Amino acid sequence: MSSIKDFELAQRIHVATHELKARIAALEAEREGLRAFIANLFEATDWPEGGDLDGFQFQELATKHGILTPEERIAPCEGRESCWCSDYGGPGPTTCYRKAQWLIDAQSAIAQGETK
Ligand SMILES: [Zn+2]
């Protein structure tokens, strides 16, 4: 193998390694958020006793752990299936709580019967 091909191969490996490290870091951050969210749910619901976690508290925990991302909007979204701001927001400025893409994908798969 020529030294040019060795160099090109080394560069491709370097780029791929960098991309994989970034992907692993993102997945680890997501996993940590999910673990913390689940731990908070267990605490908030006082399992196995069963607490009373309302929708607002759930939303706050999901936001705290990156499952929902609040986005200030000048008006509620129209026709979006991934948020509820048109149902809960007024006609003016509102906060839209955007679901993480993995959650949208998972809920879509469940709706289509692709997962158990
Ligand atoms: Zn919205």
Residues whose N, C-alpha, C, O or C-beta is under 5 A from the ligand:
A	BS01	ZN	C77 C83 W84 C85 C96
